[in-house]
Amino acid sequence: MKKIILIVILLWSVGNHFSMAEAMSPDEINEMALHSEDPSFNIGLKAGTLGLGIDISKPINDFISVRFNANGFNYATTDDSRYSSVIRSDKEYHLDTKGLLVDFHLLQLRLTAGAYLNNNTITYLSKPEGNHAIVLNGVRYGTDNLEKIESTVGFNRIAPYLGVGWGNNGNREGWGGWNLTLDIGLMYHGDPTIDIDVQIKDTVSATIQNEIRENLVLEKKRQEKDLSDFPFYPVVMVGINYSF
């Protein structure tokens, strides 16, 4: 008999909840979800120095949330060659980062720490033009020696990140669930590395070819030393997110 009474009470309770849900409008249900004490999740779009990105964050409590952030963008430009100030070089930026971050909230301000899987690269393509030669380790090589030279700048695959932000990802109120966000920080991508591929003309003697490759190694070391002054990548991202 006791079991039957418990089953009846349980069925009445479930039915009562369904009746309340049916009586509520979609706006009222959404408002109740926004103000629920249970942590929801947030999704957002952003743009900045990491490219175009998406955020998916999950509040743990009122002060801490975990966030997955993915960004990407490709664009090309033309700039002075790294091998000659009078030769133009085709430059392509490939932005690709995926990060796992932890946000520590204080009202609308937050501190962020985490790390990115960093696939950012920069590619340069240069060719000798007329009387304008490619310079490798101080030695000039013109159109009679080289077809082209292509170099790719890469960075550490794992890049720690530390920053500050505005817009509390754990705040599920906002303007009907919407919130503006701002991230400012530094990503440590380490000392950049350079891979250089040179296309030497078939008519060049074996002696000159060896000389070019030796100077290429020294040129690579020189450029990597110059780039070692920039181990941090500045991050500035603005966006908007919605809390469910």
Residue frames relative to the residue before (quaternion, step in Angstrom):
aa qw qx qy qz dx dy dz
M 1.0000 0.0000 0.0000 0.0000 0.00 0.00 0.00
K 0.6395 0.5277 -0.3215 0.4574 3.58 0.97 -0.84
K 0.6365 0.5343 -0.3300 0.4478 3.58 1.01 -0.83
I 0.6488 0.5215 -0.3208 0.4519 3.57 0.99 -0.85
I 0.6451 0.5237 -0.3157 0.4582 3.58 0.99 -0.85
L 0.6512 0.5130 -0.3143 0.4626 3.62 0.96 -0.86
I 0.6482 0.5182 -0.3213 0.4562 3.59 0.97 -0.84
V 0.6460 0.5207 -0.3181 0.4587 3.58 0.99 -0.87
I 0.6521 0.5100 -0.3135 0.4651 3.60 0.96 -0.86
L 0.6517 0.5198 -0.3117 0.4561 3.59 0.95 -0.87
L 0.6690 0.4932 -0.3019 0.4669 3.58 0.92 -0.94
W 0.6367 0.5263 -0.3301 0.4568 3.60 1.01 -0.77
S 0.6513 0.5253 -0.3106 0.4509 3.58 0.99 -0.88
V 0.6644 0.4946 -0.3045 0.4703 3.61 0.90 -0.93
G 0.6655 0.5077 -0.3041 0.4547 3.58 0.93 -0.92
N 0.6299 0.5420 -0.3289 0.4487 3.55 1.03 -0.77
H 0.6483 0.5089 -0.3161 0.4700 3.60 1.01 -0.82
F 0.6615 0.4959 -0.3189 0.4634 3.60 0.93 -0.84
S 0.6323 0.5343 -0.3336 0.4511 3.58 1.02 -0.72
M 0.6341 0.5212 -0.3226 0.4714 3.58 1.05 -0.77
A 0.6575 0.5149 -0.3100 0.4544 3.58 0.96 -0.91
E 0.6579 0.5063 -0.3156 0.4596 3.59 1.02 -0.82
A 0.6732 0.5105 -0.2949 0.4463 3.57 1.08 -0.70
M 0.6480 0.5262 -0.3152 0.4515 3.59 1.20 -0.44
S 0.4528 -0.6629 0.5237 0.2852 3.56 -1.15 0.68
P 0.6630 -0.4960 0.3618 0.4284 3.65 -1.22 0.33
D 0.6417 0.5234 -0.3322 0.4516 3.61 1.02 -0.79
E 0.6593 0.5051 -0.3109 0.4621 3.58 1.02 -0.80
I 0.6282 0.5247 -0.3313 0.4694 3.58 1.06 -0.75
N 0.6581 0.5050 -0.3073 0.4664 3.59 0.96 -0.89
E 0.6512 0.5141 -0.3161 0.4601 3.57 0.99 -0.86
M 0.6427 0.5152 -0.3251 0.4646 3.58 1.00 -0.78
A 0.6480 0.5138 -0.3213 0.4614 3.58 1.04 -0.76
L 0.6451 0.5343 -0.3229 0.4405 3.57 1.02 -0.81
H 0.7583 0.3618 -0.1908 0.5077 3.56 1.03 -0.80
S 0.3769 0.7322 -0.4884 0.2886 3.57 1.22 0.23
E 0.5008 -0.6564 0.4775 0.3004 3.54 -1.10 0.66
D 0.6011 0.5592 -0.3680 0.4365 3.59 1.20 -0.44
P 0.5113 -0.6482 0.4576 0.3301 3.63 -0.88 0.84
S 0.2388 -0.7537 0.5961 0.1399 3.58 -0.98 0.90
F 0.3987 -0.6685 0.5066 0.3708 3.55 -0.92 -0.87
N 0.3090 -0.7550 0.5618 0.1372 3.54 -1.28 0.48
I 0.0721 -0.7691 0.6328 0.0526 3.55 -1.14 0.67
G 0.0249 0.8319 -0.5507 0.0638 3.57 -0.90 0.91
L 0.3002 -0.7080 0.6088 0.1949 3.50 -1.36 0.37
K 0.0294 0.8082 -0.5863 0.0467 3.58 -1.06 0.75
A 0.1426 -0.7688 0.6189 0.0753 3.53 -1.33 0.34
G 0.3019 0.7474 -0.5535 0.2095 3.56 -1.13 0.69
T 0.8276 -0.2629 0.1720 0.4652 3.54 -1.20 -0.55
L 0.6486 0.4737 -0.3312 0.4952 3.61 1.24 -0.20
G 0.6319 -0.5074 0.3345 0.4810 3.58 1.30 -0.06
L 0.6647 -0.4103 0.3814 0.4943 3.54 -1.12 -0.78
G 0.0327 -0.8535 0.5184 -0.0403 3.57 -0.74 1.00
I 0.2387 -0.7258 0.6250 0.1602 3.48 -1.42 0.19
D 0.1902 -0.7649 0.6090 0.0884 3.54 -1.11 0.84
I 0.0101 0.7341 -0.6781 -0.0344 3.53 -1.18 0.67
S 0.0391 0.8281 -0.5538 0.0771 3.58 -0.46 1.17
K 0.1898 -0.7655 0.6107 0.0708 3.51 -1.22 0.70
P 0.3198 -0.7469 0.5474 0.2007 3.61 -0.53 1.12
I 0.3091 -0.7273 0.5844 0.1844 3.55 -1.01 0.88
N 0.7438 -0.1426 0.0958 0.6459 3.53 1.14 -0.81
D 0.7647 -0.3668 0.2451 0.4697 3.61 -1.20 -0.29
F 0.7568 0.4060 -0.1923 0.4749 3.59 1.17 -0.44
I 0.7871 0.2483 -0.1183 0.5521 3.62 1.13 -0.49
S 0.0597 0.7687 -0.6365 0.0213 3.55 -1.09 0.77
V 0.3331 -0.7130 0.5854 0.1948 3.54 -1.25 0.60
R 0.0757 -0.8342 0.5458 -0.0203 3.57 -0.83 0.99
F 0.1897 -0.7294 0.6449 0.1266 3.54 -1.10 0.82
N 0.0434 -0.8079 0.5867 -0.0354 3.55 -0.79 1.09
A 0.0088 -0.7926 0.6091 -0.0260 3.60 -0.80 1.04
N 0.0310 -0.8102 0.5839 -0.0395 3.56 -0.91 0.97
G 0.1215 0.7958 -0.5896 0.0658 3.55 -1.20 0.48
F 0.2039 0.7543 -0.6111 0.1265 3.54 -1.23 0.54
N 0.1232 -0.7648 0.6277 0.0776 3.57 -1.14 0.70
Y 0.1705 0.7697 -0.6102 0.0785 3.54 -1.02 0.76
A 0.2686 -0.7706 0.5669 0.1126 3.53 -1.18 0.71
T 0.0057 -0.7759 0.6308 -0.0090 3.52 -1.24 0.58
T 0.3615 -0.6962 0.5686 0.2477 3.55 -1.33 0.05
D 0.0419 0.8080 -0.5794 0.0987 3.53 -0.79 1.06
D 0.6772 -0.4415 0.3652 0.4616 3.58 -1.31 0.03
S 0.5015 -0.6595 0.4703 0.3041 3.56 -1.00 0.83
R 0.5128 -0.6247 0.4932 0.3218 3.55 -1.20 0.60
Y 0.7172 0.4530 -0.2299 0.4770 3.59 1.25 -0.35
S 0.7929 0.0320 -0.0445 0.6069 3.57 1.28 0.04
S 0.4250 -0.7218 0.4896 0.2421 3.58 -0.89 0.92
V 0.7048 0.4411 -0.2620 0.4899 3.61 1.23 -0.28
I 0.6389 0.4688 -0.3305 0.5127 3.59 1.28 0.18
R 0.3408 -0.7266 0.5616 0.2012 3.54 -0.98 0.89
S 0.1887 -0.7892 0.5807 0.0657 3.54 -1.07 0.83
D 0.3886 -0.6790 0.5680 0.2555 3.56 -1.08 0.77
K 0.0696 -0.8128 0.5783 -0.0122 3.56 -0.68 1.12
E 0.0556 -0.7996 0.5979 0.0061 3.58 -0.91 0.94
Y 0.2070 -0.7642 0.6035 0.0948 3.55 -0.89 1.03
H 0.0719 -0.7717 0.6317 0.0160 3.54 -0.90 1.01
L 0.0782 -0.8125 0.5777 -0.0064 3.56 -0.34 1.31
D 0.1860 0.7681 -0.5853 0.1811 3.57 -0.76 1.09
T 0.2070 0.7738 -0.5697 0.1843 3.59 -0.31 1.27
K 0.0536 -0.7608 0.6461 0.0274 3.54 -1.18 0.69
G 0.0250 -0.8522 0.5203 -0.0491 3.57 -0.57 1.15
L 0.2229 -0.7087 0.6507 0.1566 3.49 -1.33 0.52
L 0.0134 -0.8376 0.5392 -0.0868 3.54 -0.45 1.29
V 0.2181 -0.7316 0.6290 0.1469 3.52 -1.31 0.49
D 0.1832 -0.7875 0.5839 0.0735 3.57 -0.78 1.08
F 0.1554 -0.7584 0.6291 0.0700 3.55 -0.98 0.98
H 0.2033 -0.8467 0.4880 0.0606 3.57 -0.28 1.32
L 0.0092 0.7363 -0.6766 0.0033 3.50 -1.25 0.74
L 0.7633 -0.1987 0.0595 0.6119 3.55 0.05 1.35
Q 0.8056 -0.2065 0.1615 0.5313 3.61 -0.69 -1.03
L 0.6180 0.5308 -0.3490 0.4631 3.59 1.21 -0.36
R 0.0028 -0.7950 0.6064 0.0162 3.57 -1.22 0.47
L 0.2968 -0.6910 0.6274 0.2018 3.49 -1.31 0.51
T 0.1352 -0.8059 0.5751 0.0386 3.57 -0.98 0.86
A 0.0267 0.7691 -0.6377 0.0348 3.56 -1.02 0.89
G 0.3028 0.7486 -0.5510 0.2108 3.54 -1.10 0.69
A 0.3728 -0.7076 0.5486 0.2438 3.55 -1.21 -0.48
Y 0.2701 -0.7580 0.5775 0.1377 3.53 -1.23 0.64
L 0.3486 -0.6200 0.6491 0.2697 3.48 -1.35 0.50
N 0.1312 -0.8600 0.4930 -0.0117 3.52 -0.23 1.38
N 0.0082 0.8026 -0.5946 0.0474 3.57 -0.56 1.22
N 0.2873 0.7738 -0.5151 0.2311 3.59 1.14 0.53
T 0.0588 0.7817 -0.6197 0.0392 3.58 -1.03 0.81
I 0.1658 -0.7348 0.6446 0.1303 3.53 -1.35 0.40
T 0.1152 -0.8085 0.5764 0.0282 3.58 -0.77 1.05
Y 0.1293 -0.7802 0.6105 0.0432 3.56 -0.98 0.97
L 0.0612 -0.7736 0.6298 0.0341 3.57 -1.04 0.82
S 0.0219 0.8102 -0.5812 0.0735 3.56 -0.61 1.19
K 0.0825 -0.7794 0.6200 0.0383 3.56 -1.17 0.68
P 0.4816 -0.6248 0.5108 0.3418 3.60 -1.07 0.65
E 0.1302 -0.8079 0.5740 0.0302 3.56 -1.00 0.85
G 0.8444 -0.0792 0.0252 0.5292 3.58 -0.63 1.11
N 0.8083 -0.1739 0.1651 0.5377 3.56 -0.60 -1.17
H 0.5758 0.5881 -0.3743 0.4271 3.59 1.27 -0.04
A 0.1819 -0.8310 0.5237 0.0455 3.55 -0.48 1.27
I 0.4868 -0.5856 0.5552 0.3345 3.50 -1.40 0.29
V 0.2126 -0.7832 0.5755 0.1012 3.58 -0.93 0.94
L 0.0088 -0.7886 0.6136 -0.0395 3.57 -0.70 1.17
N 0.8334 -0.0917 0.0123 0.5449 3.55 -0.56 1.21
G 0.7323 -0.4433 0.2263 0.4648 3.57 1.02 0.85
V 0.6448 0.4941 -0.3214 0.4867 3.61 1.26 -0.05
R 0.3537 -0.7630 0.5122 0.1742 3.57 -0.86 1.02
Y 0.0204 -0.7711 0.6363 -0.0113 3.55 -1.04 0.93
G 0.2046 -0.8298 0.5148 0.0673 3.54 -0.53 1.24
T 0.7958 -0.3178 0.2387 0.4568 3.50 -1.35 -0.35
D 0.6224 0.5335 -0.3514 0.4522 3.62 1.16 -0.37
N 0.7135 0.4244 -0.2514 0.4976 3.61 1.27 -0.24
L 0.8337 0.1828 -0.0349 0.5199 3.57 0.81 -1.04
E 0.3765 -0.6761 0.5857 0.2408 3.51 -1.25 0.62
K 0.7553 -0.2308 0.2071 0.5773 3.56 0.79 -1.07
I 0.1757 -0.7477 0.6257 0.1364 3.52 -1.34 0.22
E 0.0784 -0.8028 0.5911 -0.0022 3.56 -0.84 1.02
S 0.0340 -0.8044 0.5929 -0.0154 3.57 -0.82 0.99
T 0.1552 -0.7822 0.6007 0.0574 3.54 -1.09 0.82
V 0.2219 -0.7683 0.5913 0.1040 3.54 -0.79 1.07
G 0.0335 -0.8045 0.5927 -0.0205 3.56 -0.79 1.09
F 0.2883 -0.7643 0.5624 0.1282 3.55 -1.30 0.32
N 0.7107 -0.4144 0.3307 0.4624 3.56 -1.31 0.06
R 0.4846 -0.6785 0.4672 0.2943 3.59 -0.96 0.86
I 0.7460 0.2706 -0.1728 0.5834 3.59 1.06 -0.72
A 0.0168 -0.8224 0.5652 -0.0622 3.56 -0.57 1.22
P 0.3195 -0.7489 0.5478 0.1920 3.63 -0.46 1.16
Y 0.1460 -0.7912 0.5914 0.0529 3.54 -1.15 0.70
L 0.0132 0.7644 -0.6442 0.0227 3.54 -1.15 0.79
G 0.2008 0.8016 -0.5407 0.1575 3.57 -0.78 0.96
V 0.3682 -0.6678 0.5887 0.2683 3.50 -1.41 -0.12
G 0.0786 -0.8195 0.5668 0.0299 3.56 -1.18 0.41
W 0.2784 -0.7111 0.6171 0.1898 3.48 -1.41 0.18
G 0.6696 0.4262 -0.3486 0.4985 3.55 -0.95 0.85
N 0.2212 -0.8223 0.5152 0.0969 3.53 -0.22 1.30
N 0.3119 -0.7733 0.5222 0.1791 3.60 -0.35 1.20
G 0.6564 0.4986 -0.3161 0.4697 3.57 1.20 -0.37
N 0.5796 0.5679 -0.3744 0.4487 3.59 1.28 -0.16
R 0.1669 -0.8390 0.5136 0.0663 3.59 -0.34 1.20
E 0.5277 0.6367 -0.4192 0.3747 3.59 1.21 0.29
G 0.1782 0.8195 -0.5361 0.0966 3.60 0.26 -1.23
W 0.6670 -0.4181 0.3779 0.4873 3.57 -1.12 -0.74
G 0.7977 -0.2262 0.1101 0.5481 3.53 0.18 1.29
G 0.7560 -0.3537 0.1965 0.5145 3.57 1.13 0.62
W 0.6335 0.5317 -0.3311 0.4542 3.61 1.26 -0.29
N 0.0012 -0.7902 0.6127 -0.0162 3.59 -1.12 0.75
L 0.3706 -0.6825 0.5803 0.2451 3.56 -1.14 0.68
T 0.1255 -0.8027 0.5806 0.0526 3.58 -1.08 0.72
L 0.0496 -0.7632 0.6438 0.0258 3.51 -1.27 0.57
D 0.0519 -0.7830 0.6198 0.0093 3.57 -0.94 0.96
I 0.0254 0.7653 -0.6421 0.0363 3.56 -0.98 0.94
G 0.3061 0.7634 -0.5213 0.2276 3.58 -0.69 1.02
L 0.4245 -0.6685 0.5464 0.2726 3.52 -1.36 -0.24
M 0.1769 -0.7510 0.6287 0.0971 3.54 -1.04 0.88
Y 0.2881 -0.7689 0.5482 0.1589 3.56 -0.68 1.09
H 0.0319 -0.8268 0.5614 -0.0133 3.59 -0.31 1.26
G 0.5397 -0.6754 0.3775 0.3317 3.59 1.26 0.26
D 0.6915 -0.4223 0.3586 0.4636 3.54 -1.31 -0.30
P 0.4196 -0.7227 0.4840 0.2597 3.62 -0.62 1.06
T 0.2411 -0.7369 0.6128 0.1527 3.56 -1.24 0.59
I 0.2139 -0.7818 0.5771 0.1000 3.56 -1.16 0.64
D 0.1289 -0.7425 0.6532 0.0733 3.52 -0.99 0.95
I 0.0835 -0.8128 0.5765 0.0021 3.57 -0.70 1.12
D 0.0725 -0.7801 0.6214 0.0030 3.55 -0.89 1.04
V 0.0758 -0.8123 0.5783 0.0018 3.56 -0.62 1.13
Q 0.2374 -0.7566 0.5945 0.1331 3.55 -1.03 0.84
I 0.1472 -0.8115 0.5648 0.0282 3.53 -0.39 1.33
K 0.5081 -0.6539 0.4645 0.3138 3.58 -1.00 0.79
D 0.5771 -0.6293 0.4102 0.3206 3.55 -1.09 0.81
T 0.6437 0.5526 -0.3204 0.4215 3.59 1.15 -0.55
V 0.5478 0.6211 -0.4017 0.3910 3.60 1.24 -0.22
S 0.5130 -0.6684 0.4514 0.2936 3.56 -0.96 0.91
A 0.6477 -0.5341 0.3791 0.3893 3.55 -1.26 0.51
T 0.6204 0.5569 -0.3418 0.4337 3.58 1.07 -0.75
I 0.6847 0.4672 -0.2824 0.4828 3.58 0.90 -0.94
Q 0.6165 0.5496 -0.3492 0.4425 3.60 1.04 -0.73
N 0.6567 0.4962 -0.3060 0.4784 3.58 0.96 -0.84
E 0.6306 0.5349 -0.3272 0.4573 3.56 1.04 -0.80
I 0.6416 0.5249 -0.3210 0.4580 3.57 0.98 -0.88
R 0.6836 0.4894 -0.2928 0.4555 3.58 0.87 -0.91
E 0.6273 0.5215 -0.3373 0.4697 3.60 1.05 -0.69
N 0.6775 0.4729 -0.2886 0.4838 3.57 0.96 -0.86
L 0.5844 0.5810 -0.3606 0.4368 3.56 1.18 -0.57
V 0.6380 0.5236 -0.3160 0.4680 3.57 1.03 -0.83
L 0.6801 0.4783 -0.2856 0.4766 3.58 0.94 -0.89
E 0.6289 0.5283 -0.3289 0.4661 3.58 1.07 -0.74
K 0.6165 0.5475 -0.3300 0.4596 3.57 1.04 -0.79
K 0.6687 0.4927 -0.2978 0.4705 3.60 0.88 -0.91
R 0.6451 0.5256 -0.3263 0.4485 3.58 0.99 -0.80
Q 0.6832 0.4823 -0.2911 0.4648 3.57 0.88 -0.91
E 0.6479 0.5104 -0.3275 0.4609 3.60 0.96 -0.79
K 0.6220 0.5277 -0.3424 0.4662 3.58 1.07 -0.66
D 0.6457 0.5160 -0.3202 0.4629 3.60 1.00 -0.81
L 0.7116 0.4630 -0.2582 0.4610 3.57 0.96 -0.88
S 0.5327 0.6494 -0.4038 0.3626 3.60 1.21 -0.34
D 0.5663 0.5944 -0.3833 0.4231 3.60 1.26 -0.21
F 0.7366 0.3758 -0.2112 0.5212 3.59 1.27 -0.17
P 0.0802 0.8417 -0.5288 0.0741 3.63 0.53 1.16
F 0.7055 0.4252 -0.2558 0.5060 3.61 1.26 -0.27
Y 0.2270 -0.7463 0.6105 0.1370 3.53 -1.12 0.74
P 0.3572 -0.7515 0.5084 0.2218 3.62 -0.65 1.06
V 0.1509 -0.7887 0.5933 0.0555 3.56 -0.92 0.94
V 0.1155 0.7395 -0.6557 0.0993 3.54 -0.86 1.08
M 0.0870 0.8046 -0.5758 0.1163 3.57 -0.53 1.21
V 0.0888 -0.7676 0.6326 0.0530 3.57 -1.02 0.85
G 0.1317 0.8163 -0.5513 0.1114 3.56 -1.04 0.66
I 0.3308 -0.6949 0.5952 0.2312 3.48 -1.39 -0.26
N 0.0540 -0.8058 0.5887 0.0353 3.58 -1.02 0.74
Y 0.2770 -0.7433 0.5900 0.1507 3.51 -1.33 0.37
S 0.2762 -0.7746 0.5533 0.1327 3.56 -0.92 0.95
F 0.2176 -0.7772 0.5827 0.0952 3.55 -0.90 1.00
